[in-house]
Amino acid sequence: MAEPQSLDPADWSGLRALGHRMLDDMFDHLAGVREGPVWRPMPDALRQDLRRPLPRGAMPPDAVYDDFRRLVLPYATGNLHPRFMGWVHGGGNPVGMLAELLAGGLNANLGGRDHAPIEIERQVIAWASEMLGFPAGASGVLVTGTSIANFIGVLVARSAALGPDVRRDGLSSAPLVAYTSAAAHGCLQRAMDMAGFGCDALRMIACDGQGRLRLDALSDRVADDYARGLRPFLLLGTAGTVDIGAIDDLAALADIAEAEDLWFHVDGAFGAVAALAPKLRPLLAGIERADSVAFDFHKWAQVPYDAGCIVVRDGARQLETFAAEARYLRRDQRGLAGGGVWPCDLGPDLSRGFRALKVWMTLSVYGADRIGAIAQQTCDLAATLAARVDREPALQLLAPVALNIVCFRFVAAEGDLDRLNADIVADLQESGIAAPSTTTVNGVLAIRAAIVNHRTNPADIAILVDAVLELGRKWSDALGRKEKAPGF
């Protein structure tokens, strides 16, 4: 008989020492993140170094860790840095990092059964429901992110409209149609696609000057679809649009959904966490009336990736959308197979990691009030940035600042301003000074600064603007010399 195999070390002392070194190194990395570049491109030689055949033999753990330090750590996304402003990425937090270590040590499968990690997730969902103003009977589940959470919301709306038999019979009734803002995230169209309706079944309704869904245009389109023999069933509001951070009039949308008997779902990917900030909470008026809300803890709530969430007002609706009995998943009154409703009854995943622990520990250690204060702080910094842009003749503000996203551009130049501003952004990223992104606002390219990170402070705002001005003038001078050169 072959010698028994185990992945545990014969002597734990060496691996224990390496683990302590890893932890110390990551604390040092977090503590010094401000001093380093926001982002740096990974050299081609190092990319090639990663392209190795499947390892058949063993490598010493410390050698693999050295590869991590050399090949991975210096070339990460950059969203830990206070001047990462390109996309709505949270900055994580050190307590959440420790929670990931603990969750990995437990290696719990949160698909089902009766164990404490599932109770932690149920508590997190209860906290999310309280944050949103949902009733005690609400249900929910943690997922990878709002894209999947929105997909679950569409599926629950489908079951609510057609009954649970739709899971067996498929879409065989009159064509169902849904409605959302033209500024809504693209994942909503993908959700409609994956749910079997097709992207064209999602009506993209025009926005007003504040970037919010136009209520008059929505009412007209719903009436037109009814007249054509179609069946409106779903209204998707947005709390924090991806481009400029606008929040739809959720109370008015709730009124329309109630009057037209539509399922009202809110995509609150980052904006839903504004409910924790007293000054921002009124902007979400009406979200408590939604049938379902999707959002991310890994954005404004600063939980490490990934930690998306879907909450459904009527838990029975979510249960009838996903619950499935299988012999090997049989529930018992007692023992490990007990525990009531399992998370796999509320979403598509059977195997699920313990992502709830980092949410639970983050909220427990820092408190919801402090998370709300961070959200407010980022909005205040966005207002500071917008005010600085307004004071600079070389810069132009391109959209209202509803929350924490500022869209602007450098305008003190002749020629192709879209190209110039794209070059400014690329230079900022490649220099490591800052990492904004670009978007299009009213047909022109904008520098988009999404301020999400809890580490960002007013000095970072000043550094960003000063660098934009310097680079803008450099590119403007270069373009001027090029136009004056012979042969041009």
C-alpha positions in Angstrom: 0.0 0.0 0.0 1.3 3.5 -0.9 2.5 5.8 1.7 -0.5 8.0 2.9 -0.5 11.5 1.4 -1.5 14.8 3.1 -1.0 18.4 2.1 -0.2 19.4 5.7 3.5 19.8 6.5 5.3 17.2 8.6 6.7 20.1 10.6 4.6 23.2 10.9 7.3 25.5 12.1 8.7 26.5 8.6 5.3 27.2 7.1 4.2 29.0 10.3 7.2 31.3 10.0 6.5 32.0 6.3 2.9 32.8 7.2 4.0 35.4 9.7 6.4 36.9 7.2 3.6 37.1 4.6 1.3 38.8 7.1 4.0 41.3 8.1 4.8 42.0 4.4 1.2 42.7 3.6 0.8 45.1 6.6 3.9 46.9 5.4 2.4 47.0 1.9 -0.8 48.6 3.2 1.0 51.0 5.5 3.2 52.2 2.7 0.8 52.2 -0.2 0.7 56.0 -0.5 4.4 56.2 -1.1 4.4 54.0 -4.2 3.0 54.5 -7.7 -0.8 54.0 -8.2 -0.2 51.6 -11.0 2.7 50.3 -13.1 2.5 48.2 -16.2 3.8 44.6 -15.9 7.0 44.2 -18.1 6.7 41.7 -20.9 9.6 39.7 -19.6 7.8 39.1 -16.3 4.6 38.1 -18.1 6.6 35.5 -20.0 8.1 34.3 -16.7 4.6 33.5 -15.5 3.9 31.3 -18.6 5.1 28.0 -17.3 4.0 24.4 -17.8 1.8 22.8 -15.2 4.0 22.2 -12.2 4.3 18.4 -11.7 6.7 18.5 -8.8 6.8 20.4 -5.5 8.4 23.8 -5.0 9.3 25.2 -1.6 6.6 27.6 -0.3 9.1 30.4 0.2 10.2 30.2 -3.4 6.6 30.5 -4.6 6.1 33.4 -2.2 9.2 35.1 -3.7 7.6 34.7 -7.1 4.4 36.4 -5.8 6.5 39.3 -4.4 8.4 39.7 -7.7 5.7 39.0 -10.3 2.4 39.9 -8.7 2.6 42.4 -5.8 4.2 45.3 -7.7 1.7 45.1 -10.6 -1.7 44.8 -9.0 -4.8 46.9 -10.0 -3.8 49.8 -7.8 -7.1 50.4 -6.1 -5.5 50.3 -2.7 -3.8 53.6 -3.5 -5.6 56.8 -2.5 -5.2 58.3 -6.1 -6.8 55.3 -7.8 -9.9 57.1 -9.2 -10.6 55.5 -12.5 -13.3 53.0 -11.6 -15.6 52.5 -8.7 -13.3 50.1 -6.8 -13.2 50.1 -3.0 -9.9 50.4 -1.2 -10.3 47.3 1.0 -9.3 47.4 4.6 -6.8 45.6 6.9 -9.5 43.9 9.0 -11.1 42.5 5.9 -7.7 41.2 4.8 -7.4 39.3 8.1 -10.9 38.0 7.7 -9.9 36.5 4.3 -7.1 34.6 6.1 -9.6 33.3 8.7 -12.1 32.3 6.0 -9.4 30.5 4.1 -8.4 28.6 7.2 -11.9 27.4 7.8 -12.5 26.5 4.1 -16.3 26.5 4.8 -18.8 25.8 2.0 -21.7 28.1 2.4 -24.0 26.4 -0.1 -26.0 24.9 2.8 -26.2 22.8 5.9 -26.2 23.9 9.5 -23.0 25.7 10.6 -21.9 29.0 12.0 -20.6 30.6 8.8 -24.1 30.5 7.3 -25.4 32.2 10.4 -22.8 34.9 9.8 -24.1 35.4 6.3 -27.7 35.5 7.5 -26.7 38.3 9.9 -25.0 40.2 7.1 -28.2 40.0 5.1 -30.2 41.2 8.1 -27.9 44.2 8.4 -28.2 44.9 4.6 -32.0 44.8 5.0 -31.9 47.1 7.9 -29.7 49.5 5.9 -32.2 49.6 3.1 -35.3 49.9 5.3 -36.6 46.5 4.3 -38.9 44.4 6.5 -37.8 41.6 8.7 -39.0 38.9 6.2 -36.6 40.0 3.5 -34.1 37.5 2.2 -30.9 37.7 0.4 -27.6 36.2 -0.5 -24.0 37.3 -1.1 -22.6 36.9 -4.6 -19.5 37.9 -6.5 -20.8 41.4 -7.4 -23.8 43.5 -8.5 -23.7 42.0 -12.0 -24.8 38.7 -10.7 -27.0 40.3 -8.0 -28.8 42.2 -10.8 -29.2 38.9 -12.7 -30.8 37.3 -9.7 -33.1 40.3 -9.4 -34.3 39.8 -13.0 -34.9 36.1 -12.4 -36.9 36.7 -9.3 -38.9 39.3 -11.2 -39.5 36.8 -13.9 -40.9 34.2 -11.4 -43.0 36.9 -9.8 -44.5 37.8 -13.2 -45.0 34.3 -14.6 -45.1 32.1 -11.5 -42.6 29.4 -10.5 -43.7 27.2 -13.4 -41.6 29.4 -15.7 -38.6 27.4 -14.4 -40.0 24.3 -16.0 -42.0 25.7 -19.0 -39.8 28.6 -20.0 -40.9 31.8 -21.6 -44.0 30.9 -23.5 -46.5 33.7 -22.8 -46.8 37.2 -24.3 -43.4 38.9 -24.7 -42.3 40.6 -21.4 -40.5 43.9 -21.4 -38.5 45.9 -18.8 -37.4 49.5 -18.4 -34.3 51.3 -17.2 -32.3 54.4 -17.7 -30.2 55.0 -20.8 -27.3 55.6 -18.3 -27.8 52.2 -16.5 -25.0 49.7 -16.3 -24.5 47.3 -19.2 -24.9 44.3 -16.9 -28.6 44.9 -16.9 -28.8 44.2 -20.6 -26.7 41.1 -20.0 -29.0 40.0 -17.2 -32.0 40.3 -19.6 -30.0 38.3 -22.2 -29.1 35.5 -19.7 -32.7 35.3 -18.4 -33.9 34.5 -21.8 -35.7 37.8 -22.6 -33.1 39.2 -25.0 -31.4 42.6 -24.7 -34.1 44.3 -26.9 -36.7 43.5 -24.2 -35.0 46.1 -22.0 -36.2 49.6 -22.9 -33.5 52.2 -22.4 -35.3 55.4 -21.3 -33.8 58.8 -21.9 -32.2 60.8 -19.1 -32.8 64.3 -17.9 -30.1 67.0 -17.5 -29.1 65.5 -14.1 -28.6 62.0 -15.6 -31.8 60.5 -14.1 -34.4 58.5 -15.9 -37.1 60.7 -17.4 -40.4 59.9 -15.8 -42.5 61.2 -18.7 -40.5 59.2 -21.3 -41.0 56.1 -19.1 -44.8 56.5 -18.8 -45.1 57.1 -22.5 -43.1 53.9 -23.3 -45.0 51.7 -20.9 -48.3 52.9 -22.4 -47.0 52.3 -25.9 -45.9 48.8 -25.0 -49.3 47.9 -23.5 -50.9 49.2 -26.7 -48.7 46.9 -28.8 -49.8 43.9 -26.8 -46.6 43.5 -24.8 -46.4 42.9 -21.1 -44.4 45.3 -19.0 -43.1 43.4 -15.9 -39.9 45.0 -14.5 -38.7 48.5 -13.7 -34.9 48.9 -13.0 -33.9 52.0 -11.1 -30.3 53.1 -10.6 -28.7 54.5 -7.4 -25.4 55.8 -8.7 -24.9 55.7 -12.5 -21.6 54.4 -13.7 -20.6 57.6 -15.6 -21.6 60.5 -13.3 -23.1 58.9 -10.2 -26.7 60.1 -10.8 -29.5 58.6 -8.7 -32.9 58.1 -10.3 -36.0 59.5 -8.6 -36.6 56.2 -6.8 -39.8 57.4 -5.0 -41.4 58.4 -8.3 -40.3 55.1 -9.9 -41.8 53.2 -6.9 -45.1 55.0 -7.6 -45.0 54.1 -11.2 -44.1 50.5 -10.5 -47.0 50.2 -8.0 -49.5 51.8 -10.4 -48.4 49.5 -13.4 -47.8 46.4 -11.3 -44.1 46.2 -12.2 -41.4 44.5 -10.1 -39.2 47.4 -8.9 -35.5 46.5 -8.7 -32.8 49.0 -7.8 -29.2 48.6 -9.1 -27.4 50.3 -6.2 -23.9 48.9 -7.0 -22.2 51.6 -4.9 -24.9 54.1 -4.3 -27.0 52.0 -1.9 -24.3 52.4 0.8 -25.2 56.1 0.9 -28.0 54.9 3.2 -25.4 54.8 5.9 -24.6 58.5 5.6 -27.2 60.8 7.1 -26.7 63.6 4.6 -26.8 61.3 1.6 -29.7 59.0 2.8 -32.4 61.4 1.5 -31.1 61.0 -2.0 -32.2 57.3 -1.8 -35.8 58.1 -0.8 -37.9 55.3 -2.2 -35.3 52.6 -2.2 -37.1 51.1 0.9 -40.1 50.5 -1.4 -38.1 48.4 -3.9 -38.9 44.8 -4.4 -35.2 44.0 -4.6 -31.9 45.8 -4.4 -28.5 44.8 -5.7 -25.3 46.4 -4.4 -21.6 45.8 -3.5 -20.0 45.8 -0.1 -16.6 45.9 -2.0 -17.1 49.4 -3.3 -18.2 52.2 -0.9 -18.3 49.8 2.1 -14.5 49.1 1.6 -14.8 45.3 2.0 -12.1 43.4 0.1 -13.2 41.8 -3.2 -15.5 40.1 -3.8 -18.7 40.8 -1.9 -21.9 41.6 -3.8 -25.3 41.4 -2.3 -28.9 40.9 -3.4 -31.8 41.6 -1.0 -35.4 40.7 -1.8 -38.3 42.2 0.1 -40.5 39.1 -0.1 -38.3 36.1 0.8 -40.8 33.7 -0.6 -40.3 35.1 -4.1 -36.6 34.5 -4.0 -37.1 31.0 -2.6 -39.6 30.0 -5.3 -37.1 31.2 -8.0 -34.2 29.0 -6.9 -35.1 26.3 -4.4 -34.6 22.8 -5.8 -34.7 19.5 -4.0 -32.1 16.9 -4.9 -31.5 13.6 -3.1 -28.0 14.5 -2.0 -29.3 17.9 -0.7 -32.1 16.4 1.4 -32.9 18.5 4.5 -33.3 16.9 7.9 -34.8 18.2 11.2 -31.6 17.6 13.0 -27.9 17.1 12.4 -25.6 18.8 9.8 -28.3 18.6 7.1 -30.6 20.9 9.1 -30.6 24.6 9.4 -33.7 25.8 7.4 -33.4 27.6 4.2 -30.0 27.2 2.7 -28.2 29.8 0.6 -28.3 27.5 -2.4 -32.1 28.0 -2.2 -31.7 31.7 -2.8 -29.3 31.8 -5.8 -27.6 29.7 -8.5 -24.5 28.7 -6.6 -24.1 25.4 -4.7 -20.5 25.8 -3.8 -19.9 29.2 -2.1 -17.0 30.6 -0.2 -17.2 32.3 3.2 -17.2 35.9 1.8 -19.6 36.9 4.5 -16.9 36.9 7.2 -15.0 39.9 5.8 -18.3 41.8 5.6 -19.3 40.9 9.1 -15.9 41.7 10.5 -15.6 45.0 8.6 -19.0 46.2 9.8 -18.4 44.9 13.3 -15.0 46.5 13.8 -15.5 49.9 12.1 -19.3 50.3 12.5 -21.9 51.3 10.0 -21.7 55.0 11.0 -18.0 55.1 10.1 -18.6 53.4 6.8 -21.3 56.0 6.1 -18.8 58.8 7.1 -16.3 57.4 4.6 -19.0 57.6 1.8 -19.8 61.2 2.9 -16.0 62.0 2.9 -15.6 60.9 -0.7 -18.6 63.0 -1.8 -17.1 66.0 0.0 -13.8 65.4 -1.8 -15.6 65.2 -5.1 -17.2 68.6 -4.4 -13.7 69.9 -3.6 -12.5 68.6 -7.0 -15.4 70.1 -8.8 -14.8 73.5 -7.1 -11.2 73.4 -8.1 -12.1 72.5 -11.7 -14.5 75.5 -11.8 -11.7 77.8 -10.6 -9.3 76.7 -13.3 -9.8 78.4 -16.7 -8.0 75.5 -18.4 -10.5 73.0 -17.1 -14.2 72.4 -17.8 -16.7 70.5 -15.6 -18.8 68.3 -17.9 -21.6 66.9 -15.6 -23.3 67.7 -12.4 -21.7 66.1 -9.3 -24.4 64.1 -7.6 -22.2 61.9 -5.4 -18.5 61.1 -5.7 -17.8 61.1 -9.4 -16.4 64.1 -11.2 -16.2 64.3 -15.0 -14.1 67.2 -16.5 -11.5 67.9 -19.2 -8.6 70.1 -20.1 -9.8 72.7 -22.7 -6.9 75.2 -22.9 -5.7 73.9 -26.3 -6.6 73.8 -30.0 -7.4 70.8 -32.0 -8.6 67.4 -30.9 -9.5 67.8 -27.3 -10.7 64.2 -27.0 -7.3 62.8 -28.0 -5.5 65.3 -25.8 -7.5 64.3 -22.7 -7.1 60.6 -23.5 -3.4 61.2 -23.6 -3.5 63.0 -20.3 -5.2 60.1 -18.6 -2.8 57.6 -20.1 0.2 59.7 -18.9 -1.3 59.9 -15.5 -1.7 56.2 -15.2 1.6 55.2 -16.7 3.5 57.7 -14.5 1.9 56.3 -11.4 0.8 59.7 -10.2 -2.9 59.0 -10.4 -5.4 56.6 -12.1 -8.5 58.3 -13.4 -10.4 56.8 -16.3 -12.2 58.2 -19.3 -15.9 58.3 -20.3 -18.1 60.1 -22.8 -20.4 62.9 -21.5 -22.7 64.7 -24.0 -20.6 63.4 -26.9 -17.1 64.5 -25.7 -14.4 62.5 -23.9 -14.1 63.3 -20.2 -11.6 62.6 -17.5 -13.5 60.7 -14.9 -12.5 60.7 -11.3 -14.4 58.3 -9.1 -13.4 58.9 -5.5 -14.2 55.8 -3.6 -11.1 55.0 -1.5 -11.1 55.7 2.3 -7.5 56.7 2.1 -8.0 59.6 -0.3 -7.6 63.1 1.2 -7.6 66.7 -0.1 -3.9 66.5 -1.0 -4.6 63.7 -3.4 -7.2 65.9 -5.1 -4.6 68.7 -5.5 -2.0 66.3 -6.9 -4.5 65.1 -9.5 -5.5 68.5 -10.7 -2.0 69.9 -10.7 -0.8 66.9 -12.8 -3.7 67.3 -15.3 -2.8 70.9 -15.8 0.9 70.2 -16.2 0.3 67.4 -18.7 -2.4 69.3 -20.5 0.0 72.2 -21.1 2.7 69.9 -22.2 0.5 68.2 -24.8 -0.9 71.5 -25.9 2.6 72.9 -26.5 3.6 69.7 -28.3 0.6 69.9 -30.6 1.3 73.6 -31.2 4.9 72.9 -32.3 3.8 70.1 -34.5 1.3 72.3 -36.3 3.9 75.0 -36.9 6.6 72.6 -38.2 7.4 72.6 -41.9 5.4 70.0 -43.8 2.3 70.1 -41.5 
